[in-house]
């Protein structure tokens, strides 16, 4: 059973990076580089591939965030669906959402990055026969849900994986 959660607006973050799209793509799709930005993962940037984000630090005991790649166009677009369960939810519900990252080359050779986190729905785990163990406080896409991780808005912490992707 799914029910839309109308109170949650899409989270949209845009920024310009001086790095070319191929370098930004590497930072978003290579497991160790993505881990330096968000958290450990086993991402394979292929449509249909399943992967997990694995929280660490103070939220490590909350479990993983189960994901499925919906679309992967190298150097251009990465889109995935994710399921996360709040640790305090004893009702057997999780929040499904979709994250889309689009890369556009800028005239100076840099990259315009647009990240949209949307399509939030509450799902009955029992109805879907899923059992994702995940945490609604981990993905640092907006303030207040960062679980101690750095926020994406400042993009400063994205510099390290970008340098390593060069």
Residue, then its C-alpha position, 0 to 999 in steps of 0.5 A: x500500500x502506498x500513500x503520497x505524503x503531500x507535505x514534503x516538497x521536492x528538495x532541489x539543489x543546484x550548483x556550478x562546479x569548475x570540474x568537467x562532467x566526466x570528473x563529476x560523474x566519477x565522483x558520483x558513481x565510483x563507490x569510494x568517491x561517493x562514500x567520501x561525499x555521502x556514505x559507504x555504498x555498493x553502487x553500480x551505475x547501471x539501470x536496474x542495479x540494486x545497491x545500498x547506502x551504509x550509514x556510519x558514525x552515530x547513525x550506523x546502527x539504523x541499517x542501510x538505505x536500499x536503492x535501485x538505479x532507474x537511469x544511468x547516462x554517463x556524464x549526464x544523469x543518475x537516477x535512483x529510487x530509495x527506501x528508508x525506514x525511520x528507526x522509531x517506526x514500529x508500524x512497518x512503514x518506510x519512505x520511498x523516494x527518488x533522487x535524480x542528479x543531472x549534469x550539464x556542461x557549462x560554457x567554461x567546461x565546468x559542470x552545472x549539477x542539479x540534484x532533485x530528491x522527490x516523489x516521497x511516498x509512505x509504503x507499508x513494508x508488509x504489503x510490499x513484502x519488503x524489509x528494508x532496514x534504512x534510516x530516514x535521517x542519513x542522506x544529507x539532502x537538507x538541513x535537519x536530516x543530516x545525522x551529523x553528516x555535512x550538508x550538500x548545500x555548501x558543496x565544500x565537502x564534494x571537493x575531495x572526491x572531485x580532486x580524487x576523480x581527476 
